[in-house]
Amino acid sequence: MNGKINNIAKNTSYFTFALILQKVISFAYFAIIARAIGPEDLGKYYFAISFTTIFAIFIDIGLSNVLTREVAKTAEGERRDAQSLLSSVLAIKIPLAVLSLLATIILVNIMGYPEITRHLVYLSSVCMVLDSFTLTFFAISRGFHNLIFESIASVIFQLIALSFGLTALHFNLGLRWLMGAMVTASIFNFCYSAALTRWKWKVKLLARYDKALIKSIAVITVPFGLFAIFQRIYTYLDSVLLSVLAGDLYVGYYQIAFKIVFALQFLPMAFTASLYPAFASYWARDKEQLVVTFERAMNYLIIISLPISIGTIALSDKIILLFKLEYMEAILPLQIIMAALFFIFINFPIGSLLNGCDRQKVNTINMGAVLAVSVIMNLLLIPFFQNHYQNGALGASITVVATNFLMFLLGMRWVSKIIKYRPMKIISVFLKAATSVSVMLALILFLKPLLNIFIIVPLAGIIYFAILFLLGGFKKEDIASIWQSFIKKNT
């Protein structure tokens, strides 16, 4: 038992470290691309990625999550069941991959995009297919309780994309070669994960049609698949609609804000990595501890998210200057989207609680409702702000804030039905954090004309946490608890 616990802790540590490193490399690469090619070409590049990423979910439809879960249920060292599961999943995914690829190519041609955009979509489609099968192969590793190889691959993937991408930019080879860097990285990941599955786990890469097994997999996949489809469309459809309704230039502006928020999500992702199994365990055995854990998770993420959100809003003009003067139109969209960061962060423990307490269907319904509202708002607000303010990215940004707030309301409605948490305990921490942020904001506004952003940020952080500590927003015991948690993960 101790061996399994240590293995889980080791996996969590590797994966968390790799996730952070991957996000850092990815964002640095994005910043380099943004500075090199300008907002309009950036819009073309990320439209292609967003467009194909939406179709990618129709290849996997949650099958990888199911594969991991079912392989994990097999006896220790049992490869026969893993073989039959992978063969059945491949039998489902191969035709889905062909259909998704055809749909992507046909639709981008019907939409009348220029040749360069179509070529970028074609190249990104190669990544779409390869990455989907890579996800499946790594699902086998996860099923055998091993995240180490996937963690290594995620970092190598980013390094390959960075290396080939920088080469394309240095020699001014154009957008096609820049997208080719992503294809190269995807080919590596596909070959690496396939080789790992075949030779490390001894599972053959064969598709086999087993009607009974495929039917049982399909039944299990439905709740996973629906949520994954809703979430993927919600995350990337705004960029596609922005391209269609406003143009690639505004996709470029919007991507600055989107990528900053996306990069920051490693914080709640890493923090809540162990929440789902903990919630599931406490739901079955210890309801009081479930309440305490949920409240603590909410409090910690409130404390983390508020200063990042307000600080970024206050320093948005200086942050945009790190990219290029051409991106000044991205300042207001960034400020608006950063207002959503608070809800994005605290929605992580809410979603984990619902899943851990057997409310997966509720999460799926909530995500579906949020997606519907997002589509309607984008269709209304992007043309409105494009026509009246010449910046459709503002409409997409407002939609992000409204829909994340809606997700928060829908989730909390169910939280109160599941556990008897203490709202005033969370509100008290919020008020203390808000007071501390107010002092921090005053300092930022005072120092902003005087100092470099890289000096302002650490000073603001020190003041925020010092004030919060004096107000009792967190205690020495909280610091010790977080430190002990980190130490345990790495021992």
Contacts in CASP RR format, 6 or more apart in sequence:
PFRMAT RR
TARGET T0000
AUTHOR 0000-0000-0000
METHOD contacts of the structure
MODEL  1
MNGKINNIAKNTSYFTFALILQKVISFAYFAIIARAIGPEDLGKYYFAIS
FTTIFAIFIDIGLSNVLTREVAKTAEGERRDAQSLLSSVLAIKIPLAVLS
LLATIILVNIMGYPEITRHLVYLSSVCMVLDSFTLTFFAISRGFHNLIFE
SIASVIFQLIALSFGLTALHFNLGLRWLMGAMVTASIFNFCYSAALTRWK
WKVKLLARYDKALIKSIAVITVPFGLFAIFQRIYTYLDSVLLSVLAGDLY
VGYYQIAFKIVFALQFLPMAFTASLYPAFASYWARDKEQLVVTFERAMNY
LIIISLPISIGTIALSDKIILLFKLEYMEAILPLQIIMAALFFIFINFPI
GSLLNGCDRQKVNTINMGAVLAVSVIMNLLLIPFFQNHYQNGALGASITV
VATNFLMFLLGMRWVSKIIKYRPMKIISVFLKAATSVSVMLALILFLKPL
LNIFIIVPLAGIIYFAILFLLGGFKKEDIASIWQSFIKKNT
4 145 0 8 1.000
6 491 0 8 1.000
7 145 0 8 1.000
8 145 0 8 1.000
9 488 0 8 1.000
9 489 0 8 1.000
9 490 0 8 1.000
9 491 0 8 1.000
10 148 0 8 1.000
11 145 0 8 1.000
11 146 0 8 1.000
11 147 0 8 1.000
11 148 0 8 1.000
12 147 0 8 1.000
12 273 0 8 1.000
12 274 0 8 1.000
12 489 0 8 1.000
13 489 0 8 1.000
13 490 0 8 1.000
14 147 0 8 1.000
14 148 0 8 1.000
14 151 0 8 1.000
15 147 0 8 1.000
15 150 0 8 1.000
15 151 0 8 1.000
15 273 0 8 1.000
16 270 0 8 1.000
16 273 0 8 1.000
16 489 0 8 1.000
17 151 0 8 1.000
18 150 0 8 1.000
18 151 0 8 1.000
18 152 0 8 1.000
18 154 0 8 1.000
18 155 0 8 1.000
19 151 0 8 1.000
19 154 0 8 1.000
19 266 0 8 1.000
19 269 0 8 1.000
19 270 0 8 1.000
20 266 0 8 1.000
20 270 0 8 1.000
21 155 0 8 1.000
21 158 0 8 1.000
22 154 0 8 1.000
22 155 0 8 1.000
22 157 0 8 1.000
22 158 0 8 1.000
23 263 0 8 1.000
23 266 0 8 1.000
25 155 0 8 1.000
25 158 0 8 1.000
25 159 0 8 1.000
25 162 0 8 1.000
26 158 0 8 1.000
26 263 0 8 1.000
27 259 0 8 1.000
27 260 0 8 1.000
27 263 0 8 1.000
28 162 0 8 1.000
29 158 0 8 1.000
29 161 0 8 1.000
29 162 0 8 1.000
29 165 0 8 1.000
30 255 0 8 1.000
30 259 0 8 1.000
31 322 0 8 1.000
31 323 0 8 1.000
32 166 0 8 1.000
32 169 0 8 1.000
33 42 0 8 1.000
33 45 0 8 1.000
33 165 0 8 1.000
33 169 0 8 1.000
33 178 0 8 1.000
34 42 0 8 1.000
34 252 0 8 1.000
34 255 0 8 1.000
34 256 0 8 1.000
34 323 0 8 1.000
34 324 0 8 1.000
34 327 0 8 1.000
35 323 0 8 1.000
35 324 0 8 1.000
36 169 0 8 1.000
37 45 0 8 1.000
37 169 0 8 1.000
37 175 0 8 1.000
37 178 0 8 1.000
38 252 0 8 1.000
38 324 0 8 1.000
38 326 0 8 1.000
38 327 0 8 1.000
39 249 0 8 1.000
39 252 0 8 1.000
39 253 0 8 1.000
39 326 0 8 1.000
39 327 0 8 1.000
39 329 0 8 1.000
39 330 0 8 1.000
40 248 0 8 1.000
40 249 0 8 1.000
40 252 0 8 1.000
41 175 0 8 1.000
41 248 0 8 1.000
42 251 0 8 1.000
42 252 0 8 1.000
42 255 0 8 1.000
43 243 0 8 1.000
43 248 0 8 1.000
43 249 0 8 1.000
43 251 0 8 1.000
43 252 0 8 1.000
43 255 0 8 1.000
44 116 0 8 1.000
44 117 0 8 1.000
44 120 0 8 1.000
44 175 0 8 1.000
44 248 0 8 1.000
44 251 0 8 1.000
45 120 0 8 1.000
45 175 0 8 1.000
45 178 0 8 1.000
45 179 0 8 1.000
46 239 0 8 1.000
46 251 0 8 1.000
46 252 0 8 1.000
46 255 0 8 1.000
47 117 0 8 1.000
47 120 0 8 1.000
47 239 0 8 1.000
47 240 0 8 1.000
47 243 0 8 1.000
47 248 0 8 1.000
47 251 0 8 1.000
48 117 0 8 1.000
48 120 0 8 1.000
48 121 0 8 1.000
48 123 0 8 1.000
48 124 0 8 1.000
48 179 0 8 1.000
49 124 0 8 1.000
49 182 0 8 1.000
50 236 0 8 1.000
50 237 0 8 1.000
50 239 0 8 1.000
50 240 0 8 1.000
50 251 0 8 1.000
51 104 0 8 1.000
51 108 0 8 1.000
51 121 0 8 1.000
51 124 0 8 1.000
51 236 0 8 1.000
51 240 0 8 1.000
52 104 0 8 1.000
52 121 0 8 1.000
52 124 0 8 1.000
52 125 0 8 1.000
52 127 0 8 1.000
52 128 0 8 1.000
53 128 0 8 1.000
53 232 0 8 1.000
53 235 0 8 1.000
53 236 0 8 1.000
54 232 0 8 1.000
54 233 0 8 1.000
54 236 0 8 1.000
54 237 0 8 1.000
54 240 0 8 1.000
55 100 0 8 1.000
55 103 0 8 1.000
55 104 0 8 1.000
55 125 0 8 1.000
55 128 0 8 1.000
56 100 0 8 1.000
56 128 0 8 1.000
56 131 0 8 1.000
56 132 0 8 1.000
56 232 0 8 1.000
57 225 0 8 1.000
57 228 0 8 1.000
57 229 0 8 1.000
57 232 0 8 1.000
57 233 0 8 1.000
58 96 0 8 1.000
58 99 0 8 1.000
58 100 0 8 1.000
58 103 0 8 1.000
58 229 0 8 1.000
59 93 0 8 1.000
59 96 0 8 1.000
59 97 0 8 1.000
59 100 0 8 1.000
59 128 0 8 1.000
59 129 0 8 1.000
59 132 0 8 1.000
60 93 0 8 1.000
60 132 0 8 1.000
60 135 0 8 1.000
60 136 0 8 1.000
60 228 0 8 1.000
61 96 0 8 1.000
61 221 0 8 1.000
61 224 0 8 1.000
61 225 0 8 1.000
61 228 0 8 1.000
61 229 0 8 1.000
62 221 0 8 1.000
62 224 0 8 1.000
62 225 0 8 1.000
62 228 0 8 1.000
63 89 0 8 1.000
63 92 0 8 1.000
63 93 0 8 1.000
63 136 0 8 1.000
63 217 0 8 1.000
63 221 0 8 1.000
63 224 0 8 1.000
64 89 0 8 1.000
64 135 0 8 1.000
64 136 0 8 1.000
64 138 0 8 1.000
64 139 0 8 1.000
65 139 0 8 1.000
65 224 0 8 1.000
65 228 0 8 1.000
66 89 0 8 1.000
66 217 0 8 1.000
66 220 0 8 1.000
66 221 0 8 1.000
66 224 0 8 1.000
67 85 0 8 1.000
67 86 0 8 1.000
67 89 0 8 1.000
67 136 0 8 1.000
67 139 0 8 1.000
67 140 0 8 1.000
67 143 0 8 1.000
68 139 0 8 1.000
68 140 0 8 1.000
68 142 0 8 1.000
68 143 0 8 1.000
69 143 0 8 1.000
69 220 0 8 1.000
70 81 0 8 1.000
70 85 0 8 1.000
70 217 0 8 1.000
70 220 0 8 1.000
71 81 0 8 1.000
71 82 0 8 1.000
71 85 0 8 1.000
71 139 0 8 1.000
71 140 0 8 1.000
71 142 0 8 1.000
71 143 0 8 1.000
71 144 0 8 1.000
72 142 0 8 1.000
72 143 0 8 1.000
72 144 0 8 1.000
72 145 0 8 1.000
74 81 0 8 1.000
74 82 0 8 1.000
75 81 0 8 1.000
77 144 0 8 1.000
79 201 0 8 1.000
79 202 0 8 1.000
79 203 0 8 1.000
82 140 0 8 1.000
82 143 0 8 1.000
82 144 0 8 1.000
82 201 0 8 1.000
82 203 0 8 1.000
83 203 0 8 1.000
83 204 0 8 1.000
83 206 0 8 1.000
84 208 0 8 1.000
84 210 0 8 1.000
84 213 0 8 1.000
85 213 0 8 1.000
85 217 0 8 1.000
86 136 0 8 1.000
86 140 0 8 1.000
86 197 0 8 1.000
86 203 0 8 1.000
86 205 0 8 1.000
87 204 0 8 1.000
87 206 0 8 1.000
87 207 0 8 1.000
87 208 0 8 1.000
87 210 0 8 1.000
88 208 0 8 1.000
88 209 0 8 1.000
88 210 0 8 1.000
88 213 0 8 1.000
88 214 0 8 1.000
88 217 0 8 1.000
89 136 0 8 1.000
89 217 0 8 1.000
90 136 0 8 1.000
90 205 0 8 1.000
90 206 0 8 1.000
90 207 0 8 1.000
90 208 0 8 1.000
91 207 0 8 1.000
91 208 0 8 1.000
91 209 0 8 1.000
91 210 0 8 1.000
91 214 0 8 1.000
92 214 0 8 1.000
92 217 0 8 1.000
92 218 0 8 1.000
93 132 0 8 1.000
93 133 0 8 1.000
93 136 0 8 1.000
94 207 0 8 1.000
97 129 0 8 1.000
97 132 0 8 1.000
97 133 0 8 1.000
100 128 0 8 1.000
100 129 0 8 1.000
101 125 0 8 1.000
101 128 0 8 1.000
101 129 0 8 1.000
104 121 0 8 1.000
104 125 0 8 1.000
104 128 0 8 1.000
105 121 0 8 1.000
105 122 0 8 1.000
105 125 0 8 1.000
108 117 0 8 1.000
108 118 0 8 1.000
108 121 0 8 1.000
109 118 0 8 1.000
111 244 0 8 1.000
113 121 0 8 1.000
116 175 0 8 1.000
116 176 0 8 1.000
117 248 0 8 1.000
119 176 0 8 1.000
120 175 0 8 1.000
120 176 0 8 1.000
120 179 0 8 1.000
123 176 0 8 1.000
123 179 0 8 1.000
123 180 0 8 1.000
123 182 0 8 1.000
123 183 0 8 1.000
124 179 0 8 1.000
124 182 0 8 1.000
126 183 0 8 1.000
126 186 0 8 1.000
127 182 0 8 1.000
127 183 0 8 1.000
127 186 0 8 1.000
130 183 0 8 1.000
130 186 0 8 1.000
130 187 0 8 1.000
130 189 0 8 1.000
130 190 0 8 1.000
131 186 0 8 1.000
131 189 0 8 1.000
131 190 0 8 1.000
133 190 0 8 1.000
133 193 0 8 1.000
133 194 0 8 1.000
134 186 0 8 1.000
134 189 0 8 1.000
134 190 0 8 1.000
134 193 0 8 1.000
134 194 0 8 1.000
137 190 0 8 1.000
137 193 0 8 1.000
137 194 0 8 1.000
137 196 0 8 1.000
137 197 0 8 1.000
137 205 0 8 1.000
138 149 0 8 1.000
138 150 0 8 1.000
138 153 0 8 1.000
138 193 0 8 1.000
138 196 0 8 1.000
140 197 0 8 1.000
140 201 0 8 1.000
140 203 0 8 1.000
141 147 0 8 1.000
141 149 0 8 1.000
141 150 0 8 1.000
141 193 0 8 1.000
141 196 0 8 1.000
141 197 0 8 1.000
141 200 0 8 1.000
141 201 0 8 1.000
142 150 0 8 1.000
144 201 0 8 1.000
149 192 0 8 1.000
149 193 0 8 1.000
149 196 0 8 1.000
149 200 0 8 1.000
150 193 0 8 1.000
153 189 0 8 1.000
153 192 0 8 1.000
153 193 0 8 1.000
156 188 0 8 1.000
156 189 0 8 1.000
156 192 0 8 1.000
157 185 0 8 1.000
157 186 0 8 1.000
157 188 0 8 1.000
157 189 0 8 1.000
158 185 0 8 1.000
160 181 0 8 1.000
160 184 0 8 1.000
160 185 0 8 1.000
160 188 0 8 1.000
161 181 0 8 1.000
161 182 0 8 1.000
161 184 0 8 1.000
161 185 0 8 1.000
162 181 0 8 1.000
163 181 0 8 1.000
164 180 0 8 1.000
164 181 0 8 1.000
164 184 0 8 1.000
164 185 0 8 1.000
165 177 0 8 1.000
165 178 0 8 1.000
165 181 0 8 1.000
167 173 0 8 1.000
167 181 0 8 1.000
168 174 0 8 1.000
168 177 0 8 1.000
168 178 0 8 1.000
168 180 0 8 1.000
168 181 0 8 1.000
169 178 0 8 1.000
194 205 0 8 1.000
197 203 0 8 1.000
197 205 0 8 1.000
198 204 0 8 1.000
198 205 0 8 1.000
223 360 0 8 1.000
223 361 0 8 1.000
223 364 0 8 1.000
226 364 0 8 1.000
227 360 0 8 1.000
227 363 0 8 1.000
227 364 0 8 1.000
227 367 0 8 1.000
230 364 0 8 1.000
230 367 0 8 1.000
230 368 0 8 1.000
230 370 0 8 1.000
230 371 0 8 1.000
231 367 0 8 1.000
233 371 0 8 1.000
234 367 0 8 1.000
234 368 0 8 1.000
234 370 0 8 1.000
234 371 0 8 1.000
234 374 0 8 1.000
234 403 0 8 1.000
237 374 0 8 1.000
237 375 0 8 1.000
237 378 0 8 1.000
238 254 0 8 1.000
238 374 0 8 1.000
238 378 0 8 1.000
238 396 0 8 1.000
238 399 0 8 1.000
238 400 0 8 1.000
239 251 0 8 1.000
239 254 0 8 1.000
239 255 0 8 1.000
239 258 0 8 1.000
239 396 0 8 1.000
241 375 0 8 1.000
241 378 0 8 1.000
241 379 0 8 1.000
241 382 0 8 1.000
241 396 0 8 1.000
242 250 0 8 1.000
242 251 0 8 1.000
242 254 0 8 1.000
242 378 0 8 1.000
242 382 0 8 1.000
242 392 0 8 1.000
242 393 0 8 1.000
242 396 0 8 1.000
243 250 0 8 1.000
243 251 0 8 1.000
245 378 0 8 1.000
245 379 0 8 1.000
245 382 0 8 1.000
245 383 0 8 1.000
245 386 0 8 1.000
245 392 0 8 1.000
246 382 0 8 1.000
246 383 0 8 1.000
246 386 0 8 1.000
246 392 0 8 1.000
246 393 0 8 1.000
250 386 0 8 1.000
250 391 0 8 1.000
250 392 0 8 1.000
250 393 0 8 1.000
251 393 0 8 1.000
252 327 0 8 1.000
252 330 0 8 1.000
252 393 0 8 1.000
253 327 0 8 1.000
253 329 0 8 1.000
253 330 0 8 1.000
253 333 0 8 1.000
253 391 0 8 1.000
253 393 0 8 1.000
254 330 0 8 1.000
254 333 0 8 1.000
254 393 0 8 1.000
254 396 0 8 1.000
254 397 0 8 1.000
256 320 0 8 1.000
256 323 0 8 1.000
256 327 0 8 1.000
256 330 0 8 1.000
256 333 0 8 1.000
256 334 0 8 1.000
257 330 0 8 1.000
257 333 0 8 1.000
257 334 0 8 1.000
257 336 0 8 1.000
257 337 0 8 1.000
257 338 0 8 1.000
257 393 0 8 1.000
257 397 0 8 1.000
258 337 0 8 1.000
260 312 0 8 1.000
260 319 0 8 1.000
260 334 0 8 1.000
260 337 0 8 1.000
260 338 0 8 1.000
261 337 0 8 1.000
261 338 0 8 1.000
261 340 0 8 1.000
261 341 0 8 1.000
261 344 0 8 1.000
264 308 0 8 1.000
264 341 0 8 1.000
265 344 0 8 1.000
267 304 0 8 1.000
267 308 0 8 1.000
267 345 0 8 1.000
268 301 0 8 1.000
268 304 0 8 1.000
268 305 0 8 1.000
268 344 0 8 1.000
268 345 0 8 1.000
268 348 0 8 1.000
268 349 0 8 1.000
269 348 0 8 1.000
271 297 0 8 1.000
271 300 0 8 1.000
271 301 0 8 1.000
271 304 0 8 1.000
271 348 0 8 1.000
272 297 0 8 1.000
272 348 0 8 1.000
272 349 0 8 1.000
272 352 0 8 1.000
275 293 0 8 1.000
275 297 0 8 1.000
275 348 0 8 1.000
275 349 0 8 1.000
275 352 0 8 1.000
275 353 0 8 1.000
276 352 0 8 1.000
276 355 0 8 1.000
276 356 0 8 1.000
278 293 0 8 1.000
279 290 0 8 1.000
279 293 0 8 1.000
279 294 0 8 1.000
279 352 0 8 1.000
279 353 0 8 1.000
279 355 0 8 1.000
279 356 0 8 1.000
279 357 0 8 1.000
280 355 0 8 1.000
280 356 0 8 1.000
280 357 0 8 1.000
282 289 0 8 1.000
282 290 0 8 1.000
282 293 0 8 1.000
283 290 0 8 1.000
283 356 0 8 1.000
283 357 0 8 1.000
283 358 0 8 1.000
287 419 0 8 1.000
290 357 0 8 1.000
290 419 0 8 1.000
291 419 0 8 1.000
291 420 0 8 1.000
291 421 0 8 1.000
291 422 0 8 1.000
294 349 0 8 1.000
294 353 0 8 1.000
294 415 0 8 1.000
294 419 0 8 1.000
294 421 0 8 1.000
295 421 0 8 1.000
295 422 0 8 1.000
295 425 0 8 1.000
295 426 0 8 1.000
297 349 0 8 1.000
297 352 0 8 1.000
298 346 0 8 1.000
298 349 0 8 1.000
298 426 0 8 1.000
298 429 0 8 1.000
299 425 0 8 1.000
299 426 0 8 1.000
299 429 0 8 1.000
299 474 0 8 1.000
300 478 0 8 1.000
300 482 0 8 1.000
301 345 0 8 1.000
301 346 0 8 1.000
301 348 0 8 1.000
301 349 0 8 1.000
302 342 0 8 1.000
302 345 0 8 1.000
302 346 0 8 1.000
302 426 0 8 1.000
302 429 0 8 1.000
302 430 0 8 1.000
302 433 0 8 1.000
303 429 0 8 1.000
303 433 0 8 1.000
303 468 0 8 1.000
303 473 0 8 1.000
303 474 0 8 1.000
304 345 0 8 1.000
305 341 0 8 1.000
305 342 0 8 1.000
305 344 0 8 1.000
305 345 0 8 1.000
305 346 0 8 1.000
306 342 0 8 1.000
306 430 0 8 1.000
306 433 0 8 1.000
306 434 0 8 1.000
306 437 0 8 1.000
307 433 0 8 1.000
307 436 0 8 1.000
307 437 0 8 1.000
307 440 0 8 1.000
307 460 0 8 1.000
307 461 0 8 1.000
307 464 0 8 1.000
308 338 0 8 1.000
308 341 0 8 1.000
309 338 0 8 1.000
309 339 0 8 1.000
309 341 0 8 1.000
309 342 0 8 1.000
310 437 0 8 1.000
310 440 0 8 1.000
310 441 0 8 1.000
311 338 0 8 1.000
311 440 0 8 1.000
311 441 0 8 1.000
311 444 0 8 1.000
311 460 0 8 1.000
312 319 0 8 1.000
312 334 0 8 1.000
312 335 0 8 1.000
312 338 0 8 1.000
312 341 0 8 1.000
313 334 0 8 1.000
313 335 0 8 1.000
313 338 0 8 1.000
313 339 0 8 1.000
314 441 0 8 1.000
314 444 0 8 1.000
314 445 0 8 1.000
314 448 0 8 1.000
315 444 0 8 1.000
315 448 0 8 1.000
315 453 0 8 1.000
315 456 0 8 1.000
315 457 0 8 1.000
316 331 0 8 1.000
316 334 0 8 1.000
316 335 0 8 1.000
316 338 0 8 1.000
317 328 0 8 1.000
317 331 0 8 1.000
318 448 0 8 1.000
318 453 0 8 1.000
319 334 0 8 1.000
319 453 0 8 1.000
320 327 0 8 1.000
320 328 0 8 1.000
320 330 0 8 1.000
320 331 0 8 1.000
320 334 0 8 1.000
322 453 0 8 1.000
323 330 0 8 1.000
329 391 0 8 1.000
329 393 0 8 1.000
330 393 0 8 1.000
332 391 0 8 1.000
332 394 0 8 1.000
332 397 0 8 1.000
333 391 0 8 1.000
333 393 0 8 1.000
333 394 0 8 1.000
333 396 0 8 1.000
333 397 0 8 1.000
334 397 0 8 1.000
336 394 0 8 1.000
336 397 0 8 1.000
336 398 0 8 1.000
336 400 0 8 1.000
336 401 0 8 1.000
337 397 0 8 1.000
337 400 0 8 1.000
337 401 0 8 1.000
339 401 0 8 1.000
340 400 0 8 1.000
340 401 0 8 1.000
340 404 0 8 1.000
340 405 0 8 1.000
343 401 0 8 1.000
343 404 0 8 1.000
343 405 0 8 1.000
343 407 0 8 1.000
343 408 0 8 1.000
344 404 0 8 1.000
346 408 0 8 1.000
347 404 0 8 1.000
347 407 0 8 1.000
347 408 0 8 1.000
347 411 0 8 1.000
350 408 0 8 1.000
350 411 0 8 1.000
350 412 0 8 1.000
350 415 0 8 1.000
351 363 0 8 1.000
351 411 0 8 1.000
353 415 0 8 1.000
353 418 0 8 1.000
353 419 0 8 1.000
354 360 0 8 1.000
354 362 0 8 1.000
354 363 0 8 1.000
354 411 0 8 1.000
354 414 0 8 1.000
354 415 0 8 1.000
354 418 0 8 1.000
355 363 0 8 1.000
357 418 0 8 1.000
357 419 0 8 1.000
359 414 0 8 1.000
359 418 0 8 1.000
362 411 0 8 1.000
362 414 0 8 1.000
366 407 0 8 1.000
366 410 0 8 1.000
366 411 0 8 1.000
366 414 0 8 1.000
367 407 0 8 1.000
369 406 0 8 1.000
369 410 0 8 1.000
370 403 0 8 1.000
370 406 0 8 1.000
370 407 0 8 1.000
370 410 0 8 1.000
373 402 0 8 1.000
373 403 0 8 1.000
373 406 0 8 1.000
374 399 0 8 1.000
374 403 0 8 1.000
377 395 0 8 1.000
377 398 0 8 1.000
377 399 0 8 1.000
377 402 0 8 1.000
377 403 0 8 1.000
378 395 0 8 1.000
378 396 0 8 1.000
378 399 0 8 1.000
381 392 0 8 1.000
381 394 0 8 1.000
381 395 0 8 1.000
381 396 0 8 1.000
381 398 0 8 1.000
381 399 0 8 1.000
382 392 0 8 1.000
382 395 0 8 1.000
382 396 0 8 1.000
383 392 0 8 1.000
384 395 0 8 1.000
385 391 0 8 1.000
385 392 0 8 1.000
385 393 0 8 1.000
385 394 0 8 1.000
385 395 0 8 1.000
386 392 0 8 1.000
415 421 0 8 1.000
429 473 0 8 1.000
432 468 0 8 1.000
432 471 0 8 1.000
432 472 0 8 1.000
432 473 0 8 1.000
433 468 0 8 1.000
433 473 0 8 1.000
435 467 0 8 1.000
435 471 0 8 1.000
436 464 0 8 1.000
436 465 0 8 1.000
436 467 0 8 1.000
436 468 0 8 1.000
436 471 0 8 1.000
436 473 0 8 1.000
437 464 0 8 1.000
439 463 0 8 1.000
439 464 0 8 1.000
439 467 0 8 1.000
440 460 0 8 1.000
440 461 0 8 1.000
440 463 0 8 1.000
440 464 0 8 1.000
440 467 0 8 1.000
443 459 0 8 1.000
443 460 0 8 1.000
443 463 0 8 1.000
444 456 0 8 1.000
444 460 0 8 1.000
447 455 0 8 1.000
447 456 0 8 1.000
447 459 0 8 1.000
447 460 0 8 1.000
448 456 0 8 1.000
451 459 0 8 1.000
468 474 0 8 1.000
END
